[in-house]
């Protein structure tokens, strides 16, 4: 790539994950090679897409041609590096705009993002290919029979928004009486709710990417949360979880996690770097929890630690992704 690319590093977003996305973007901005790219950190919040210049002045992105004009000088972006968890970065909306504008970008396509952001669609795509917890799916306004759900799936249960991230709106339900309030909380984050049987075991995360035809399977991380499960506090508060990379697991379990990670990556038609999360039972049977198409890249995030363990810096990781996706 001889040309010095003008890169829009897209950050922020409209969801509960906005602050984490800004932290991820700040870390990637520091990691990227400024000799190789002209990088503009653009904060998206609803219709406001703005770039803050070094002097503190703010400039709006022209969405007609995906450009920015700073003090009379116009720059058309060649590439978008998406670091928005939640909407509009992880649910396919932003990718749809970029595909329409014929701007190459760093993450999964619009179609793939829709599949991976919607937990029920992910499960339906992967059913028969990987192990999945049994579930009930609810739409807003549907009549809920708590006793029937518990009779079908048992206790404890996990109640989660169908389309949300960072464990916002997720509740571990131990008693049937707690179920209606848990469902109500999940509906504050999404119009659809997933109720899943509780698979007990060890939580694992595995990063992966396929660039230029080469498969990269990252070392597996075991997440040991100090809370009842790996919720928002455990994810983003220092000391609230232990993350062990590489995880202390048998070769057989590792091979199966790697197989299921690649199976999910290919079946969901992913691109760029993703993280697939699992629960591994005491017997060593992994169950897929979710596919994160834009995994966290902040200081405490899992994928940067896995990349370091592989001997790849964040800058090198994104060099590989940018080179591959820009050429396509």
N, C-alpha and C positions, 0 to 999 in steps of 0.2 A: 504494500500500500504506500505509493510514493506521496500521494496527496495528504496534506495536513488537514484532518477532518475537523469540521465545526460540529461539535457534539452538544446536543441539548441533554443535560442530565436532569431528568424529570423526577421531581420529588414532591413530598407532601401528600396530596390527595384529600378526599372528602370523608374518609371513614374514621372509626375510633382508633385506627392504627397510624394516623397521620404523624404523630410525634416520633414513632419508631421509624417510619419511612424517612423522615428528615434526618434522623441519626444515621441511618444506613447510607443515605446519599452523601452526607458529610464525610463519612469514612471512605467511600469510594472516590469522592472528589480528591481527597488527599492521596489516594493510592495511584490514581491515573497519571500517566506520563505527560507532563505539560509540554515537553519538547515535541511530542508526537501529535497531540490533539489541542485544539482550542476548545476549552470546556466552559459551558455556560450553565450554571445551576439555576434551573427554572422551577419555581414553586407553583404547583397547581392547586387551586382551591375553588371548586365549582367553576364559574366562568372566568375567574381571575387567574391568568397564567402570566406570572411576572418574573423578571430577572432583576436582581439587585446588583448594580455595578459596584466596583471596589470603593467608589466615593460615596456609596449609600443611596444613590439615586435609583429609582425603580422604573423599569421599562416593560411595557406589555408585549407579549408575543402576538404577532399577526397570524391568526389561524388560517387566513386565506392562502398563504404560501409557506407556513411554518417558518417564519423569519422573525428577526428582531432588529429594530433600528435604534441604535444608541448614539445620541448626540449627532444625528444626521448620517451616521454610517450604518448601512444595512448589511446584515449577515443572514444568509439563508442556511438553515441547519441541514447538514448532510446526513445526520444520524441521530437517533434518539436512544439514550440509555435509560431504561425505565426502572426506577427504584421506588415504586409506589405500591405498598401492601394494601390490600383492600381496593375499593373503588376509587378512581376509574382505571387503576393500573393493573390490577390482578384479575379483573372480571371480564376483560376483553374490550371494554369501551374505548380505551385509548388506542389499543392496537387496531381497532376498526378505523379510526380516524387516520392513523399513520399509514395503514394499508391503502386507504383511499387516496392519500397524498403521495403515495409511492416513496415513502421515507423508510429506509431500513431501520430495524430496531433490535434490541438485545434479548428480548424475552420470547416466550411462547406466542404463537399466532393468536388472532382473535378467537378462532374456533377452539383451539387447545385451551385458551384461558377460560372460556365459558365452561368447558368440560371440567377443568380442575378446580375452578372456584365454587362450582355447585356440587356440594358433597354427594347428593343423591345421584347426579349424573356421573360423577367419578365412579361411584359404586356400580352403577348399571353398566358402565363401560368396561369395568374390570371384573365383573362377576364371572366366575368360572376360571379366571386366570390366576387370581390370588385369593388368600383367605380373608374373609370379611365378617365383621360382627353382624348379627341379625338386627333388623331395624324396623321402626314404624315411621312413616312420613306424614306430617300434618301440614295442612294449609290454613292460613288465618281464617277464622270464622267456623272452622270445623268443630263439631261436637266431640268432646274428649271424654272417654270412659277410662279413668285412671286405673280402676280395678282390672279391666280387661287387658290393658297394656302391660301391667305388672304380671298378670297371669300368663301372658304370652312370652314376655322377655325376661321375667324374673327381676330380682333386686340384687345389688344396686344397678342403677341405670345412668347413662349419660344423656343429658338433654342439651342440644346445641343448635344454634342457628344454621340453616342449610347453606347460607352464603355469607360467611364472615370469617375473620381470622384472629390470630393472637389470643385465642380462647375467650374473646369477648362474648358474654351471654351464655357461657357454658356452665352447667351445674351438674354435680355428681349427686344423684338422688338415692338416699338410703331407705327412706320410708315412703309408702304410697301417698301419705298426706302432703309430702313436699312436691309431688309431681305437678299439680296445677300452677303453682307459683314459678316453678322452674321453666315451664312451657311459656308462661307469660313473659318472663325475663328474656327468653330466647327470641320471642316475637318482637322485642324492642330493637333487635339487630337485623331481623330478616322477616319476610312475609311467609317463610316456610321453615318448618322445624323438623329436625331429625332426632328421634329417640332411639338410642342404641343400647343393646345389652352390654354390660361391663365385662370386658375381657381383662382379667388380672394378669399382671406380669411385669416385665421390665420394658421401659420405653426406650426406643432406639430411633435415631434419625440418620438417613443416608443421603448424602449429596451425590448428584450425577449430572453429567452433560455429555452430549455427543457433538463434537465440532470437527469439521473437515473430515467426517467419516470415522473419527477416532472416538472410542468410548472411554470416558473418564468416570470410574466409580470411586468415590471418595471413601476414606476410612469411616467406619461406622462409629457414631457417638451414642453412648448410653446416657440418658438423662435421669437423674435421681432427684425428684422434686422434694422439697421439705414440706410442701403443702399436700393436700389430699390427692392432687393431680397436678400436671404441668400447666397451671393456669397463668393468667397475665402477670401476677406478682412473681411467681416462680420463674417465668421467662425473662423478666426485665429488671428484677431487683437483685443486686449483687448479694451473694451468699444464700439466696433462697433455693438454689438448685446446684447440684454437682453434675458436671458434664465430663464424662470420661472418654477420651479419644486416644487410641482406638479402644472400642468396647472389649471387655474381657468375655468373649463368647467362643464357642467351639467353631471349628472350621466348617462343620456342616450347617450351623445356624448362619454363619457369615455368608456362605455360598447361596443359601436360600434367600437371605435378605438382599444380596446383590442381584439375584435372578428376578425377584419380585420388583425391585427398584427399576431395573431395565425394562421389565414387562410393562410397568406403569408408565414409564417415560415414553415407550414406543406406542402403546395402546392409546394413550392420551395425546399423542402426536406432539410431544413437548419439544422445545428447543431452548438453547441457552442453559443456564444452570438452574436446577430445581432441587428441592429436598423432599424426600418421601419419609413419612413417619410411620412407625410400627409399634405394636405391643407384642412382645415375645413371651409366651406362656412358660410356666415352670417346666413343661415337657419339651420346650424348645420349638414350639409352633408359632411362627410369626403371623400376625394379623395386620393388614394395612389400615392405618387410621386416615391419612389424607396425603394429598400431593400439593406441595407449596410451589407454585410456579414462579414466584418472586420471593425467595427466602430472605430472611433478615440478614443484613450485612453490617450491623452496628458492632461496636466493640465487644459486646457480650454474645454475639450471634454464633450459631453452630457451624455454618458452612465456612466462614473465614478460618475457624480453628481447624476444620478438616483439611482445607486447602494447605494451610501451613504444615500440617502433619505430612502431607504428600510432597512438601517441598515446593509448592507453587504459591507465590505471593498474590495478593488481591489484584495488583496491577497486571501481573502476567495472566491471571485468570481472565480478566476483562479484555486484555490484548487478544487472547485466543478467540473470545466470543465476538468482539468487534470485527476482527479480521474475517471470520467465517460468515457472519450475518451481513456485513457490508458487501462482501463479494457476491452473496446470493441476490 
